[in-house]
Amino acid sequence: MQRQNHQIKNLVTAALMLALAYVLPNFTGNIPQIGSMLLPMHLPTILCGFLAGGPWGAAVGFIAPLLRSVLTGGYPPMFPTAIAMAFEMATYGFISGVLSHRLPLTLKGIYISLLSAMVCGRVVWGVVMAIITLGGDSFTFAAFIAGAFTNAIPGIILQLIAVPVLVLTLQKAKLVPQSV
């Protein structure tokens, strides 16, 4: 019975994070340049990994940009943006969930999980973009650096501040396990 309750809690958490991933881009005015800077869909995906585990985080991360593209009539554009984002965000959710459930949820453990997820997700995004734009000159190493890091600095800073604060706050409220 306890396992079933745990799965229901994870399902509800994942549904809430998916809803947040859909709604948060509205606060950037659905302007792609601002969204690329603040990364509003990334926060719920990463948090889902911390709260519900890697498989749930991966599912939310993969579904969120595709669902948002379909339901908003193309924001983000399905090809190549939403497709590449789906793999990137699935990686964020999976890595943050797997590592956070294996490491102690101390500030150090949270940052190891978060930074690992952020780096791996960006690498996956770059690989997927390189594959799906194969044959074109539009995705260069400079485009990768700009898209993955330079343009995203405000969102990266936001993640580095907000995720540990939220995870530790939820941990104190006993909504996240105290440790593994």
Secondary structure, DSSP 8 states (H G I E B T S, - for coil): -HHHHHHHHHHHHHHHHHHHHHHGGGGGTT-HHHHHHH-TTHHHHHHHHHHH-HHHHHHHHHHHHHHHHHHTTSSS-IIIIIHHHHHHHHHHHHHHHHHHTTS--SHHHHHHHHHHHHHHHHHHHHHHHHHHTTT-SS--HHHHHIIIIITTHHHHHHHHHHHHHHHHHHHHTTSS-S--
